């Protein structure tokens, strides 16, 4: 897509520190890393959010991330994918972060506030009903 | 694996609010959600960390998450997978969180501190060298 920085990285118009590539996925080092080894995995074909990425691309992504984890010999790490501005998505081209964490004071820091009062029944029913509609 | 709570959920020994299932993946609502619709995707075969999960399982996971995003009609969401205690992994059976975020004051909150001083060259060289050794 025109004016998409990640599309320009895939095409080579903008340089990147490429580490891996498959038919549908391109991987490179993050230039604003939050830990050593922080890298990004993106679909070669533009899609803004994860649910807009083609299945054949999605099926390759985690396998490629696993290969990079093994190649980097990472023991502790987070894999994060953000969709939507309110969910911390900064570039509007779907991307997966691999964030190694060698020490507890680096890398991804989360504020995790579980709340057992959140009503899950209705949304679970909706998901099941729509899945049934779509796949059976 | 004996004494693994997620293995017991897959086998039915511990009940869960199941929403989806494929040959290798099981999906259910999180009982300690951080937002409405927060759910988990786990390999049916035990593996502690993502890089220990079989490729045929990894290839199904994001496709199943996509199906649930579409079924739940989620617009803004995070997909997160944690590996290792220092990286916030709480259950030692690999799992992917799908965390919808309808409002900016709910769901996943991140502390994101990029640091352009982090040295990425050597780790990128190591990843490329090991990938080359493994795949060519």
Contacts between the chains, C-beta under 8 A, distances in Angstrom:
chain1	res1	chain2	res2	distance
A	17	B	120	6.6
A	17	B	121	7.8
A	17	B	124	5.3
A	19	B	124	5.7
A	19	B	127	4.9
A	19	B	128	5.7
A	19	B	131	7.2
A	20	B	127	7.5
A	20	B	128	7.9
A	20	B	131	5.9
A	29	B	120	4.7
A	29	B	123	7.9
A	29	B	124	5.0
A	30	B	114	8.0
A	30	B	120	7.7
A	31	B	116	7.1
A	32	B	114	3.7
A	32	B	115	7.8
A	32	B	116	6.0
A	33	B	114	6.5
A	33	B	115	6.7
A	33	B	116	7.8
A	33	B	118	4.8
A	33	B	120	6.1
A	34	B	112	6.2
A	34	B	113	5.9
A	34	B	114	5.5
A	34	B	115	7.0
A	35	B	118	7.0
A	36	B	118	5.5
A	36	B	119	6.8
A	36	B	120	7.0
A	36	B	123	5.7
A	37	B	120	7.4
A	37	B	123	4.6
A	37	B	127	7.7
A	38	B	118	7.5
A	38	B	120	7.6
A	39	B	124	7.9
A	39	B	127	7.8
A	50	B	62	7.2
A	50	B	65	7.4
A	50	B	66	6.4
A	50	B	69	6.9
A	50	B	77	7.9
A	50	B	79	6.5
A	51	B	66	5.0
A	51	B	69	4.3
A	51	B	70	5.7
A	51	B	74	7.7
A	53	B	62	7.9
A	53	B	66	7.4
A	55	B	63	5.1
A	55	B	66	7.4
A	58	B	62	3.9
A	58	B	63	5.2
A	58	B	66	6.2
A	59	B	59	4.1
A	59	B	60	7.5
A	59	B	62	7.3
A	59	B	63	6.2
A	60	B	59	7.5
A	61	B	62	6.0
A	62	B	50	7.2
A	62	B	53	7.9
A	62	B	58	3.9
A	62	B	59	7.3
A	62	B	61	6.0
A	62	B	62	6.2
A	63	B	55	5.1
A	63	B	58	5.2
A	63	B	59	6.2
A	65	B	50	7.4
A	66	B	50	6.4
A	66	B	51	4.9
A	66	B	53	7.3
A	66	B	55	7.4
A	66	B	58	6.2
A	67	B	131	6.4
A	67	B	134	7.3
A	67	B	135	7.6
A	68	B	127	5.8
A	68	B	131	7.3
A	69	B	50	6.9
A	69	B	51	4.3
A	70	B	51	5.7
A	70	B	130	7.4
A	70	B	134	7.5
A	71	B	126	7.2
A	71	B	127	4.5
A	71	B	128	7.8
A	71	B	129	7.9
A	71	B	130	3.7
A	71	B	131	4.7
A	71	B	134	6.9
A	72	B	123	6.2
A	72	B	126	6.4
A	72	B	127	4.9
A	72	B	130	7.5
A	73	B	126	7.9
A	73	B	130	7.7
A	74	B	51	7.7
A	75	B	83	8.0
A	75	B	84	6.1
A	76	B	83	6.0
A	76	B	84	3.1
A	76	B	85	7.7
A	76	B	86	5.2
A	76	B	87	4.5
A	77	B	50	7.9
A	77	B	83	5.2
A	77	B	84	7.1
A	77	B	87	5.9
A	78	B	80	6.8
A	78	B	81	7.0
A	78	B	82	5.4
A	78	B	83	7.1
A	78	B	87	5.2
A	78	B	88	7.2
A	79	B	50	6.5
A	79	B	80	7.3
A	79	B	81	4.3
A	79	B	83	7.8
A	80	B	78	6.8
A	80	B	79	7.3
A	80	B	80	5.2
A	80	B	81	7.7
A	81	B	78	6.9
A	81	B	79	4.3
A	81	B	80	7.7
A	82	B	78	5.4
A	83	B	75	7.9
A	83	B	76	6.1
A	83	B	77	5.2
A	83	B	78	7.1
A	83	B	79	7.8
A	84	B	75	6.1
A	84	B	76	3.1
A	84	B	77	7.0
A	84	B	101	6.9
A	85	B	76	7.7
A	86	B	76	5.2
A	86	B	101	5.8
A	86	B	103	7.3
A	86	B	104	4.2
A	87	B	76	4.5
A	87	B	77	5.9
A	87	B	78	5.2
A	87	B	101	4.5
A	87	B	107	6.9
A	87	B	108	7.1
A	88	B	78	7.2
A	88	B	108	7.6
A	88	B	110	5.7
A	88	B	112	7.1
A	101	B	84	6.9
A	101	B	86	5.8
A	101	B	87	4.5
A	103	B	86	7.3
A	104	B	86	4.2
A	107	B	87	6.9
A	108	B	87	7.0
A	108	B	88	7.6
A	108	B	110	7.0
A	109	B	110	7.0
A	109	B	111	3.9
A	109	B	113	7.8
A	110	B	88	5.7
A	110	B	108	7.0
A	110	B	109	7.1
A	110	B	110	6.4
A	110	B	111	7.6
A	111	B	109	3.9
A	111	B	110	7.6
A	111	B	111	7.2
A	112	B	34	6.2
A	112	B	88	7.1
A	113	B	34	5.9
A	113	B	109	7.8
A	114	B	30	8.0
A	114	B	32	3.7
A	114	B	33	6.5
A	114	B	34	5.5
A	115	B	32	7.8
A	115	B	33	6.7
A	115	B	34	6.9
A	116	B	31	7.1
A	116	B	32	6.0
A	116	B	33	7.8
A	118	B	33	4.7
A	118	B	35	7.0
A	118	B	36	5.5
A	118	B	38	7.5
A	119	B	36	6.8
A	120	B	17	6.6
A	120	B	29	4.7
A	120	B	30	7.7
A	120	B	33	6.1
A	120	B	36	7.0
A	120	B	37	7.4
A	120	B	38	7.7
A	121	B	17	7.8
A	123	B	29	7.9
A	123	B	36	5.7
A	123	B	37	4.6
A	123	B	72	6.2
A	124	B	17	5.3
A	124	B	19	5.7
A	124	B	29	5.0
A	124	B	39	7.8
A	126	B	71	7.2
A	126	B	72	6.4
A	126	B	73	7.9
A	127	B	19	4.9
A	127	B	20	7.5
A	127	B	37	7.7
A	127	B	39	7.8
A	127	B	68	5.8
A	127	B	71	4.5
A	127	B	72	4.9
A	128	B	19	5.7
A	128	B	20	7.9
A	128	B	71	7.8
A	129	B	71	7.9
A	130	B	70	7.3
A	130	B	71	3.7
A	130	B	72	7.5
A	130	B	73	7.7
A	131	B	19	7.2
A	131	B	20	5.9
A	131	B	67	6.3
A	131	B	68	7.3
A	131	B	71	4.7
A	134	B	67	7.3
A	134	B	70	7.5
A	134	B	71	6.9
A	135	B	67	7.5
